[in-house]
Amino acid sequence: MATHSIADIEAQIKAHAEQIEQLKAAAAKQRADEIGAVVQDARAKIAEYGISAKELGLGGKETTRRAAAVATGPRYRGPDGEIWVGGTRGRKPRWLTEGLAAGKTLADFAA
């Protein structure tokens, strides 16, 4: 078995880390594209069948209030493309708390 120097191993780790980040970015873009297609299809079906927001369970004061809060907070993107809106009630997502614990800042996750 061939031995590798620490510098060689660190270079390989860096190359793999860069490749991982590229793959994560590609996955996030593909997910966003797929979601866009699903949303477009859903909107077309809603229009075609004349479905109301209430029929979809999207009406009411609480839903409207939450939607307004979500729309106005800062947005953060996770490593797999998930979105979290700051200022909402509840815990921060695990990917965010782990990233912050690892030394990243909220700016690193800005969407």
C-alpha positions in Angstrom: 0.0 0.0 0.0 1.4 3.4 -1.0 1.7 6.0 1.7 0.6 9.5 1.1 2.0 12.7 2.6 -0.3 14.8 4.8 -0.1 17.5 2.1 -1.4 15.0 -0.5 -4.2 14.0 1.8 -5.2 17.6 2.6 -5.2 18.4 -1.1 -7.5 15.5 -1.8 -9.8 16.5 1.0 -9.9 20.1 -0.4 -10.7 18.8 -3.9 -13.4 16.5 -2.6 -14.9 19.3 -0.5 -15.0 21.6 -3.5 -16.7 18.8 -5.5 -19.2 18.2 -2.7 -20.1 21.9 -2.7 -20.5 21.9 -6.5 -22.8 18.8 -6.2 -24.8 20.5 -3.5 -25.3 23.6 -5.6 -26.3 21.5 -8.6 -28.8 19.6 -6.4 -30.2 22.8 -5.0 -30.7 24.2 -8.5 -32.3 21.1 -9.8 -34.6 21.0 -6.8 -35.6 24.7 -7.3 -36.2 24.0 -11.0 -38.4 21.0 -10.2 -40.3 22.9 -7.5 -40.9 25.7 -10.1 -42.3 23.2 -12.5 -44.6 21.7 -9.8 -45.8 25.1 -8.8 -46.5 26.1 -12.4 -48.5 22.8 -12.9 -50.4 23.4 -9.6 -51.3 26.9 -10.6 -52.6 25.7 -14.0 -54.7 23.0 -12.3 -56.1 25.5 -9.7 -57.0 27.9 -12.5 -58.5 25.1 -14.7 -60.7 23.7 -11.9 -61.4 27.0 -10.2 -60.1 25.8 -6.8 -60.2 28.4 -4.1 -57.6 29.0 -1.4 -60.2 27.9 1.2 -60.6 24.6 -0.6 -56.9 24.1 -0.4 -56.9 24.9 3.3 -55.0 28.1 2.7 -57.5 30.6 4.1 -58.2 32.1 7.5 -56.6 34.8 9.7 -53.9 32.6 11.2 -52.7 31.4 7.8 -52.7 34.9 6.5 -50.8 36.3 9.5 -48.2 33.5 9.3 -47.8 34.1 5.6 -47.2 37.8 6.2 -44.6 37.0 8.8 -42.9 34.5 6.6 -42.8 36.9 3.6 -41.1 39.7 5.6 -38.4 37.8 7.5 -34.8 37.2 6.2 -34.4 34.0 4.3 -31.6 31.4 4.8 -30.8 28.5 2.5 -29.6 25.2 3.9 -27.1 22.8 2.3 -29.8 20.8 0.5 -31.7 23.8 -0.8 -34.2 24.1 2.1 -35.3 27.6 3.1 -35.8 28.9 6.6 -37.2 32.4 7.3 -35.7 34.1 10.2 -37.9 35.7 12.8 -40.5 33.0 12.7 -41.6 31.2 15.8 -40.0 27.9 16.7 -36.5 26.5 16.7 -33.9 27.2 14.1 -33.4 24.2 11.8 -30.7 21.7 12.6 -28.6 22.5 9.5 -28.5 26.2 10.7 -27.7 25.5 14.3 -25.0 23.0 13.4 -23.5 25.5 10.8 -23.4 28.3 13.4 -21.8 26.0 15.9 -19.2 25.1 13.3 -18.2 28.8 13.0 -20.4 29.9 10.1 -22.5 33.1 10.2 -26.0 33.8 9.2 -24.6 35.7 6.2 -23.1 32.3 5.0 -26.7 31.0 4.7 -28.3 34.1 3.2 -30.7 33.1 0.4 
